[in-house]
Structure formats: structure tokens, C-alpha cells
Amino acid sequence: MARPAVESTTFINERPHPGRRTKENTMGFLLWIIAVALVIYGIITLVNGSILLGIVLIVLGLAVGPGGWSIFNRRGART
């Protein structure tokens, strides 16, 4: 006797609630805040006259922020 095919069903509790805090969401938010602070501080440093430090801070902020690159991943860009 053949067994009936089991249908794949998704239950409500299997996926996280959009408003629920997870470790990944919290870390992403903290990295975003750090990136914004670095870029703003880099712009202020540029205006004050320290061009090299300002550029370094802006590049560092862009690397840390969303879409930045990872030193732990060989491919470079986060996907």
C-alpha cells in the first residue's frame, strides 16, 4: 500500500515575527548606527581640514554599514 504524499505546510510559529528582536536584527542595527556615526564624524573631520583621516573614517563607515564587505568572507560582499 502506497503512503500518501506529505504536503509541506508552513506554520505561523515557524518564521519569526517581523517585529520580534533577533540577534541578527540587533547586530545589524548596531552596525548601522556605528556606520552612521563613522561617516558623520568623517564628514566633520573633512570640514575641519584633516582630509586623510576624514576619508579613512568615511570608507570605514561604508565598510561597516549595510552592503559593506566582510573580512571573514572570501567573496567580499555580503549577500
PyMOL commands that set and color helices and strands:
alter all, ss='L'
color gray80, all
select helices_A, chain A and resi 12-14+23-48+51-64
alter helices_A, ss='H'
color red, helices_A
deselect
rebuild
show_as cartoon
